[in-house]
Amino acid sequence: MIGEHHHYVPAFDGLRALAIVPVMLLHVSIATLHPGWLRFQFTRGWYGVDLFFVLSGFLITWILIAEVESTGTIALGRFYSRRFLRLGPAYLSTMIALVLGAALLRPDLLYKARGVAPALLTYTYNYQLALQGPHVDLLVIVWSLCVEEQFYLIWPWLLRRLGIRRAFYFCAGAVLALALYRTGLYAWMNWGHLASPSPASSIRIYFSTDTRIDVILVGCLAALSLRYEPAARLWNRLRAWRIFPYAAAALALVCIIWVTGGKSSSASFRSATIGYTLGALAVAGVIAGIFARPDSILSRALSWPPLVRTGKVSYGMYLFHLCIAWAVFHLLKPALWSQVASQMSDPSLLGRVLPVSEATVVPMSDALGSASTMLALDPGLKFAIAFVVIAGGAFIVAWLHFEFVERKFNALRPQIAFRAGIPGRET
């Protein structure tokens, strides 16, 4: 059966790297570029989250299938403890960093954080966003973790109860039903102006689990299809087709361009009706193509070491990059450096402080103030510099956190011994 003896697939980490980069481009472009063609192209980057969703559903389901085939059941307690030890450290570190950053730079955010703390602790923050409740901008990205955690709460129990065959048909039916449900909801919320969705419908549909979980279920369906014999026969035929991975990648690219091309990109008539599902199916085809033909040029390209290293810490980069962006944009304010230079030039500073400040700090502050002013007048340059600094900073912080924090918790995770190999590391 296809994929029965596959182990770690580096190309999946390469896919994670391709997913995190457009997400960061999206957030940096919104903060730096003026509305226009270029910024719109970068706003398509929301699709990186959907790529994470599909890959997550695929890998988690494959891991659970392997456990069922090896032990005859799914140990739910072990599954949930492994999920917490894998995802919890970076999540908690993000919350701590936000509190510390707010205390230093924006004390008013501490009060707002109190209003979202219960939703963050219960992983229901995505619905607080969807229903336009209190929120903190820096924590908006947590919505996707909420969707995944809610999925984790139900899926292992459901798969254990249904088995591979019935779970396959359940996923297929659920994906179709959810796509139809989302389309109906979109039509109901935007009747009379279908081409121009209201902000309320865009927020409700984009952030809610009931309108987005079909993307994860598509990944589950792909994994199940590789282990359910009637569907696996089709994959085996496709595996024999040499250009299958490239055809799947080309189809996915065309599909993603179409899905993200509406306005607003993330919740347009295209994406918020059948688009999320179509895009997820196309990405699932790429994942299956990589899994079926790990020797293809596509798989080898995605296994390029820099991409793999980035993909391994992409979860941390996703969580940390907005906090880093917050600090970077705060430091890019010209008024900040003018204030620093003014304070350091204050004659009331006595002793050694004043000569040192006049010799080093004041000129440096003036130079940084001038640079910040220049960047404010050139959005394109500001975008380019900010992206490099934020992406580089996010990678360094995520890598350090992975090496010195997450690895320690990962060592505590209960180990699972499988008869069959696992296609990739856990998400």
Buried (B, 14 or more C-beta within 10 A) or exposed (E): EBBEEBEEBBBBBBBBBBBBBBBBBBBBBBBBBEEEEBBBBBBBBBBBBBBBBBBBBBBBBBBBBBBBBEEEEBBEEBBEBBBBBBBEBBBEBBBEBBEEBBEEEBEEBEEBBEEBEEBBEEBBBBBBBBEEEEBBEBBBBBBBBBBBBBBBEEBBEBBBEBEBBBBBEBBBEBBEEBBEBBBEBBEEBBEEEEEEBEEEBBBBBBBBBBBBBBBBBBBBBBBBBBBBEEBBEEBBEBBEEEEBBBBBBEBBEEBBEBBBBBBBBBBBBBBBBBBBBBBBBBBBBBBBBBBBBBEBEBBEEBBBEEBBBBBBBBBBBBBBBBBBBBBBBEEBBBEBBBEBBEBBBEEEBEEEEBEEBEEEBBEBBBEBBEBBBEBBEEBEEBBBBBBEBBBEBBBBBBBEBBEEBBEEBBEEBEEBEBEBBBBBBBB
